[in-house]
Amino acid sequence: MIGNTLRYLLLFLLPFIVYGGWLLLARRRARGHENDSKWRDAPLIWLTSAGLVLVLMGFVTAAIFDGNDADCPYVPSRIVDGRIVPGEVVCLPQ
């Protein structure tokens, strides 16, 4: 659970990290020129939107590729002869 949260947090922060790297590169190239902190002028709406789009793309990718294995379906808990049988993953013979 924490791994998934960190993965999506990294996806959200990726545009901000790239923008910060670009600012550092621009500052190094402009030595001697007047160059105050450009974070005040940062396009925060665009960076936030790009981060949210990356997170949504991560959700879609996870939904497509992180599905259950078709050979081992999950059988939910059920009542058999008045007793509760817990859920289990049943692998079909190949």
N, CA and C atoms as an extended XYZ file, in Angstrom:
282
Properties=species:S:1:pos:R:3:atomname:S:1:resname:S:1:resid:I:1 pbc="F F F"
N         0.819       -1.185        0.000 N   MET     1
C         0.000        0.000        0.000 CA  MET     1
C         0.866        1.254        0.000 C   MET     1
N         1.894        1.265        0.858 N   ILE     2
C         2.775        2.424        0.907 CA  ILE     2
C         3.560        2.540       -0.400 C   ILE     2
N         3.923        1.406       -0.972 N   GLY     3
C         4.642        1.427       -2.253 CA  GLY     3
C         3.813        2.059       -3.350 C   GLY     3
N         2.522        1.723       -3.409 N   ASN     4
C         1.647        2.320       -4.408 CA  ASN     4
C         1.490        3.817       -4.172 C   ASN     4
N         1.353        4.209       -2.909 N   THR     5
C         1.216        5.632       -2.585 CA  THR     5
C         2.462        6.394       -3.002 C   THR     5
N         3.629        5.851       -2.706 N   LEU     6
C         4.875        6.510       -3.102 CA  LEU     6
C         5.023        6.572       -4.615 C   LEU     6
N         4.584        5.532       -5.302 N   ARG     7
C         4.651        5.517       -6.766 CA  ARG     7
C         3.810        6.643       -7.354 C   ARG     7
N         2.585        6.802       -6.853 N   TYR     8
C         1.716        7.847       -7.391 CA  TYR     8
C         2.154        9.232       -6.932 C   TYR     8
N         2.752        9.335       -5.757 N   LEU     9
C         3.295       10.616       -5.308 CA  LEU     9
C         4.467       11.029       -6.200 C   LEU     9
N         5.319       10.078       -6.561 N   LEU    10
C         6.420       10.375       -7.468 CA  LEU    10
C         5.897       10.807       -8.832 C   LEU    10
N         4.866       10.130       -9.337 N   LEU    11
C         4.280       10.527      -10.616 CA  LEU    11
C         3.734       11.946      -10.550 C   LEU    11
N         3.112       12.312       -9.422 N   PHE    12
C         2.571       13.660       -9.281 CA  PHE    12
C         3.688       14.699       -9.207 C   PHE    12
N         4.756       14.380       -8.496 N   LEU    13
C         5.841       15.340       -8.300 CA  LEU    13
C         6.806       15.416       -9.479 C   LEU    13
N         6.731       14.492      -10.411 N   LEU    14
C         7.663       14.446      -11.531 CA  LEU    14
C         7.709       15.745      -12.337 C   LEU    14
N         6.589       16.371      -12.708 N   PRO    15
C         6.686       17.649      -13.441 CA  PRO    15
C         7.382       18.738      -12.634 C   PRO    15
N         7.169       18.777      -11.323 N   PHE    16
C         7.831       19.773      -10.479 CA  PHE    16
C         9.332       19.522      -10.421 C   PHE    16
N         9.738       18.257      -10.366 N   ILE    17
C        11.150       17.909      -10.327 CA  ILE    17
C        11.826       18.296      -11.641 C   ILE    17
N        11.163       18.008      -12.762 N   VAL    18
C        11.718       18.363      -14.069 CA  VAL    18
C        11.824       19.884      -14.203 C   VAL    18
N        10.817       20.622      -13.758 N   TYR    19
C        10.849       22.077      -13.817 CA  TYR    19
C        11.967       22.630      -12.935 C   TYR    19
N        12.135       22.079      -11.755 N   GLY    20
C        13.224       22.506      -10.879 CA  GLY    20
C        14.585       22.244      -11.496 C   GLY    20
N        14.742       21.092      -12.144 N   GLY    21
C        15.997       20.793      -12.840 CA  GLY    21
C        16.248       21.763      -13.975 C   GLY    21
N        15.196       22.105      -14.693 N   TRP    22
C        15.328       23.067      -15.779 CA  TRP    22
C        15.737       24.434      -15.236 C   TRP    22
N        15.176       24.829      -14.087 N   LEU    23
C        15.566       26.103      -13.470 CA  LEU    23
C        17.037       26.098      -13.058 C   LEU    23
N        17.498       24.997      -12.488 N   LEU    24
C        18.911       24.905      -12.105 CA  LEU    24
C        19.818       24.989      -13.321 C   LEU    24
N        19.448       24.321      -14.398 N   LEU    25
C        20.239       24.367      -15.625 CA  LEU    25
C        20.240       25.775      -16.200 C   LEU    25
N        19.102       26.440      -16.206 N   ALA    26
C        19.020       27.809      -16.726 CA  ALA    26
C        19.847       28.762      -15.861 C   ALA    26
N        19.853       28.556      -14.548 N   ARG    27
C        20.635       29.410      -13.650 CA  ARG    27
C        22.133       29.233      -13.912 C   ARG    27
N        22.565       28.009      -14.155 N   ARG    28
C        23.985       27.767      -14.433 CA  ARG    28
C        24.408       28.397      -15.754 C   ARG    28
N        23.529       28.359      -16.737 N   ARG    29
C        23.858       28.938      -18.041 CA  ARG    29
C        23.848       30.459      -18.001 C   ARG    29
N        23.096       31.045      -17.087 N   ALA    30
C        22.942       32.502      -17.043 CA  ALA    30
C        23.761       33.117      -15.919 C   ALA    30
N        24.914       32.583      -15.624 N   ARG    31
C        25.761       33.166      -14.564 CA  ARG    31
C        26.142       34.579      -14.966 C   ARG    31
N        26.042       35.456      -13.990 N   GLY    32
C        26.381       36.842      -14.253 CA  GLY    32
C        25.193       37.666      -14.712 C   GLY    32
N        24.153       37.017      -15.182 N   HIS    33
C        22.939       37.732      -15.581 CA  HIS    33
C        22.007       37.830      -14.384 C   HIS    33
N        21.101       38.752      -14.473 N   GLU    34
C        20.125       38.896      -13.390 CA  GLU    34
C        19.148       37.732      -13.475 C   GLU    34
N        19.153       36.888      -12.444 N   ASN    35
C        18.301       35.699      -12.469 CA  ASN    35
C        17.868       35.393      -11.043 C   ASN    35
N        16.741       35.957      -10.629 N   ASP    36
C        16.225       35.630       -9.299 CA  ASP    36
C        15.448       34.327       -9.376 C   ASP    36
N        14.907       33.918       -8.275 N   SER    37
C        14.190       32.648       -8.215 CA  SER    37
C        12.967       32.680       -9.114 C   SER    37
N        12.889       31.757      -10.031 N   LYS    38
C        11.760       31.700      -10.965 CA  LYS    38
C        10.608       30.858      -10.428 C   LYS    38
N        10.768       30.298       -9.218 N   TRP    39
C         9.669       29.517       -8.657 CA  TRP    39
C         8.456       30.399       -8.398 C   TRP    39
N         8.690       31.718       -8.176 N   ARG    40
C         7.541       32.612       -7.985 CA  ARG    40
C         6.712       32.694       -9.251 C   ARG    40
N         7.365       32.563      -10.405 N   ASP    41
C         6.667       32.655      -11.688 CA  ASP    41
C         6.345       31.277      -12.261 C   ASP    41
N         6.478       30.262      -11.458 N   ALA    42
C         6.267       28.898      -11.948 CA  ALA    42
C         4.818       28.709      -12.381 C   ALA    42
N         4.620       27.994      -13.463 N   PRO    43
C         3.266       27.695      -13.928 CA  PRO    43
C         2.642       26.572      -13.084 C   PRO    43
N         2.258       26.904      -11.854 N   LEU    44
C         1.801       25.885      -10.905 CA  LEU    44
C         0.557       25.140      -11.387 C   LEU    44
N        -0.336       25.847      -12.066 N   ILE    45
C        -1.545       25.164      -12.558 CA  ILE    45
C        -1.171       24.117      -13.595 C   ILE    45
N        -0.250       24.461      -14.499 N   TRP    46
C         0.165       23.506      -15.527 CA  TRP    46
C         0.953       22.349      -14.926 C   TRP    46
N         1.811       22.639      -13.966 N   LEU    47
C         2.575       21.565      -13.338 CA  LEU    47
C         1.662       20.632      -12.553 C   LEU    47
N         0.689       21.202      -11.846 N   THR    48
C        -0.261       20.386      -11.096 CA  THR    48
C        -1.121       19.555      -12.037 C   THR    48
N        -1.569       20.167      -13.133 N   SER    49
C        -2.383       19.430      -14.112 CA  SER    49
C        -1.590       18.289      -14.724 C   SER    49
N        -0.326       18.554      -15.064 N   ALA    50
C         0.509       17.499      -15.637 CA  ALA    50
C         0.721       16.372      -14.630 C   ALA    50
N         0.917       16.726      -13.354 N   GLY    51
C         1.067       15.707      -12.325 CA  GLY    51
C        -0.180       14.861      -12.168 C   GLY    51
N        -1.349       15.496      -12.192 N   LEU    52
C        -2.607       14.749      -12.078 CA  LEU    52
C        -2.836       13.848      -13.288 C   LEU    52
N        -2.471       14.330      -14.476 N   VAL    53
C        -2.605       13.491      -15.670 CA  VAL    53
C        -1.691       12.272      -15.557 C   VAL    53
N        -0.465       12.462      -15.062 N   LEU    54
C         0.438       11.320      -14.889 CA  LEU    54
C        -0.107       10.321      -13.871 C   LEU    54
N        -0.700       10.817      -12.789 N   VAL    55
C        -1.281        9.922      -11.784 CA  VAL    55
C        -2.453        9.148      -12.387 C   VAL    55
N        -3.316        9.827      -13.141 N   LEU    56
C        -4.447        9.137      -13.783 CA  LEU    56
C        -3.953        8.094      -14.784 C   LEU    56
N        -2.910        8.425      -15.535 N   MET    57
C        -2.344        7.443      -16.458 CA  MET    57
C        -1.760        6.252      -15.694 C   MET    57
N        -1.193        6.512      -14.521 N   GLY    58
C        -0.697        5.420      -13.683 CA  GLY    58
C        -1.825        4.523      -13.190 C   GLY    58
N        -2.951        5.143      -12.807 N   PHE    59
C        -4.120        4.358      -12.386 CA  PHE    59
C        -4.616        3.467      -13.522 C   PHE    59
N        -4.724        4.036      -14.718 N   VAL    60
C        -5.215        3.270      -15.873 CA  VAL    60
C        -4.246        2.138      -16.204 C   VAL    60
N        -2.952        2.440      -16.188 N   THR    61
C        -1.953        1.408      -16.476 CA  THR    61
C        -2.011        0.288      -15.442 C   THR    61
N        -2.156        0.649      -14.177 N   ALA    62
C        -2.254       -0.375      -13.131 CA  ALA    62
C        -3.509       -1.219      -13.307 C   ALA    62
N        -4.609       -0.594      -13.688 N   ALA    63
C        -5.853       -1.344      -13.887 CA  ALA    63
C        -5.727       -2.323      -15.051 C   ALA    63
N        -4.982       -1.941      -16.078 N   ILE    64
C        -4.853       -2.804      -17.250 CA  ILE    64
C        -3.873       -3.946      -17.001 C   ILE    64
N        -2.709       -3.618      -16.417 N   PHE    65
C        -1.631       -4.609      -16.344 CA  PHE    65
C        -1.479       -5.295      -14.997 C   PHE    65
N        -2.075       -4.789      -13.927 N   ASP    66
C        -1.922       -5.392      -12.609 CA  ASP    66
C        -3.135       -6.221      -12.205 C   ASP    66
N        -3.801       -6.825      -13.158 N   GLY    67
C        -4.989       -7.613      -12.866 CA  GLY    67
C        -4.640       -8.962      -12.269 C   GLY    67
N        -5.659       -9.666      -11.815 N   ASN    68
C        -5.454      -11.011      -11.275 CA  ASN    68
C        -5.102      -11.968      -12.392 C   ASN    68
N        -4.356      -12.963      -12.029 N   ASP    69
C        -3.993      -13.987      -12.998 CA  ASP    69
C        -5.241      -14.810      -13.319 C   ASP    69
N        -5.512      -15.014      -14.599 N   ALA    70
C        -6.717      -15.733      -15.021 CA  ALA    70
C        -6.671      -17.206      -14.601 C   ALA    70
N        -5.476      -17.751      -14.415 N   ASP    71
C        -5.364      -19.166      -14.038 CA  ASP    71
C        -5.611      -19.390      -12.554 C   ASP    71
N        -5.581      -18.342      -11.762 N   CYS    72
C        -5.786      -18.450      -10.322 CA  CYS    72
C        -6.826      -17.418       -9.864 C   CYS    72
N        -8.108      -17.677      -10.124 N   PRO    73
C        -9.130      -16.700       -9.730 CA  PRO    73
C        -9.385      -16.728       -8.225 C   PRO    73
N        -9.856      -15.606       -7.708 N   TYR    74
C       -10.230      -15.497       -6.298 CA  TYR    74
C       -11.671      -15.973       -6.139 C   TYR    74
N       -11.897      -16.885       -5.209 N   VAL    75
C       -13.244      -17.366       -4.884 CA  VAL    75
C       -13.623      -16.725       -3.552 C   VAL    75
N       -14.630      -15.848       -3.534 N   PRO    76
C       -14.984      -15.142       -2.298 CA  PRO    76
C       -15.545      -16.090       -1.241 C   PRO    76
N       -15.601      -15.602       -0.007 N   SER    77
C       -16.145      -16.422        1.079 CA  SER    77
C       -17.608      -16.736        0.791 C   SER    77
N       -18.037      -17.887        1.304 N   ARG    78
C       -19.400      -18.349        1.022 CA  ARG    78
C       -19.878      -19.222        2.169 C   ARG    78
N       -21.151      -19.501        2.163 N   ILE    79
C       -21.740      -20.359        3.188 CA  ILE    79
C       -22.007      -21.720        2.566 C   ILE    79
N       -21.433      -22.774        3.160 N   VAL    80
C       -21.623      -24.144        2.694 CA  VAL    80
C       -22.078      -24.969        3.890 C   VAL    80
N       -23.248      -25.569        3.786 N   ASP    81
C       -23.836      -26.389        4.849 CA  ASP    81
C       -23.906      -25.626        6.171 C   ASP    81
N       -24.241      -24.355        6.111 N   GLY    82
C       -24.402      -23.557        7.314 CA  GLY    82
C       -23.101      -23.065        7.927 C   GLY    82
N       -21.991      -23.318        7.281 N   ARG    83
C       -20.690      -22.860        7.787 CA  ARG    83
C       -20.085      -21.878        6.794 C   ARG    83
N       -19.368      -20.902        7.316 N   ILE    84
C       -18.714      -19.917        6.462 CA  ILE    84
C       -17.365      -20.463        6.024 C   ILE    84
N       -17.193      -20.556        4.714 N   VAL    85
C       -15.916      -20.981        4.128 CA  VAL    85
C       -15.188      -19.708        3.698 C   VAL    85
N       -13.973      -19.484        4.225 N   PRO    86
C       -13.272      -18.241        3.888 CA  PRO    86
C       -12.888      -18.190        2.406 C   PRO    86
N       -12.711      -16.975        1.915 N   GLY    87
C       -12.287      -16.792        0.527 CA  GLY    87
C       -10.901      -17.350        0.292 C   GLY    87
N       -10.619      -17.725       -0.955 N   GLU    88
C        -9.336      -18.311       -1.283 CA  GLU    88
C        -9.041      -18.122       -2.761 C   GLU    88
N        -7.777      -18.267       -3.094 N   VAL    89
C        -7.345      -18.229       -4.473 CA  VAL    89
C        -7.175      -19.682       -4.920 C   VAL    89
N        -7.901      -20.044       -5.945 N   VAL    90
C        -7.897      -21.424       -6.422 CA  VAL    90
C        -7.218      -21.462       -7.785 C   VAL    90
N        -6.069      -22.131       -7.857 N   CYS    91
C        -5.363      -22.257       -9.118 CA  CYS    91
C        -5.882      -23.478       -9.881 C   CYS    91
N        -6.234      -23.247      -11.130 N   LEU    92
C        -6.751      -24.317      -11.962 CA  LEU    92
C        -5.588      -25.161      -12.499 C   LEU    92
N        -5.782      -26.468      -12.600 N   PRO    93
C        -4.703      -27.309      -13.138 CA  PRO    93
C        -4.480      -27.004      -14.624 C   PRO    93
N        -3.220      -27.118      -15.032 N   GLN    94
C        -2.919      -26.808      -16.435 CA  GLN    94
C        -2.693      -28.047      -17.215 C   GLN    94
